[in-house]
Each structure stands twice: as C-alpha cells, then as structure tokens.
C-alpha cells in the first residue's frame, strides 16, 4: 500500500511567503498608482499657474476675463476685464480657449462647448475629473460662484479665482452637470500638508464637500459655505468625499 504524503511545514511556509509577496506587490502597486495620480494634480496646477502668469505678462489680462482676446486672435469671445472669471457657460470656458490659443497650455479648446475635451480639459488624474476655473466671493455662491452645477465652498473664502478639480456626475462629459468629489480625505490632507498649510479653507489649496447638505456621513470637511468659521478635514471618512481647489489669484 502506498503512503499519502502532505505538504511539509517548510513547503507551506514557502507558499505563504510567496502569497504574501504577491499581495504586498499588488497593494504597493496600487499605492504607487494613487500617488502618481495625486502628483498629476500638483503638476497640472503648476502648469496652469505658469501659463496664467505668462499670459498676464504678455497680455496684461487674465485668460477668460481678457477683454481684447478677439483683437489679439486668441479667442472667439472677449471677457469683461473685471479680473473675475465668471461661470462655466461664459468666461470659465473662454479661459481655456484664450490660454491654449496663446500657446500657454497644451490642447485646443473652442471657447463655446462645455464638454470635456472640446471646451474644457480633462484632468490627467482620470476618473472623469474635470479642470474648471472660476471666481468665488464671500458669504455665499452668488452669481459667480465656484460651481459645476450648484456646489458650495466656505463663506470665509473671499473674492478669489480658483482652479477646481471635480468629478463629473453620472459619467457625463458636460461641466454644466452636478459636481462630485473624487479623492479620499487622507489623500487630500496629505497633499495639503505637502504643498500648503494643511488647512482645508486657507492658503494655496482648499478642499470642499460636494453639496450644501454637510452630511456627516459623506463629507470631506466639517464646514460649508452657509457657515462662517474654519473648516477641518474629517478623517473619519473613508470614501472619495473631497474635491480640490487652488487659489490662482495670488
């Protein structure tokens, strides 16, 4: 009669080690991909800031808001020249046409469409995240708020143009739709600590919730535009609850 032989402890140990190495490699690879996506946001912000500053020096104006773009051949629409970039269906879409036709941002945008890839650029972050520039003012959204749809920011943020990274809802490609968050709180805070002051409502970088409801179950920060005062990152949240904004006025 032959004897049945099982695995030895050494063989089982080797298998467990191999499985552990595979799992570690997968997890580590995902972490590297995530960090690369976060770095892409920082890179895009820097690229836009460089182009914006060069535009100001060349044309003595702000893309989108520039009131002589047609005469200079860099736009099919002029802004009003008040230094505030208005909402998505006017100066915010002119912004990308002006800065791209001036040769200061890659791509070609028509200044008319509100679709990603035609009138607005998509972020290298992926996941249907759009790049959007607009003006916000203190105390409420008002007519020139930072919104794709009806999103909110804090009342303590006062009179600035911002670059926003937000996910478009429901797979849509039009920035006129509802805004959605796309980044985890821990990643947003990590980026804020790396490039700014670590505060959600001050400095160079801001983070915000996706709606005015301030729902504790799905928020990035513990404050919204309807209240005055500071806003802190809510690290109790684990999902993709943050949208990211940069102050591009200063």
Secondary structure, 3 states (H helix, E strand, C coil): CCCCCCCCHHHHHHHHHHHHHHHHHHHHHHHHHHHHHHHHHHHHHHHHHHHHHHHHHHHCCCCCCCCCHHHHCCCCCCCCCCCCCCCCCCHHHHHHHHHHHCCCCCCCCCCCCCEECCCECECCCCCCEEEEEEEECCCCCCCCCCCCCCCCCCCCCCCEEEEEEEEEHHHCCECCCCEECCEEHHHHHHHHHHHCCCCCECCCEEEECCCCCCCCCCCCECCCCCCCCCCCECCCCCCEEEEEEEECCC
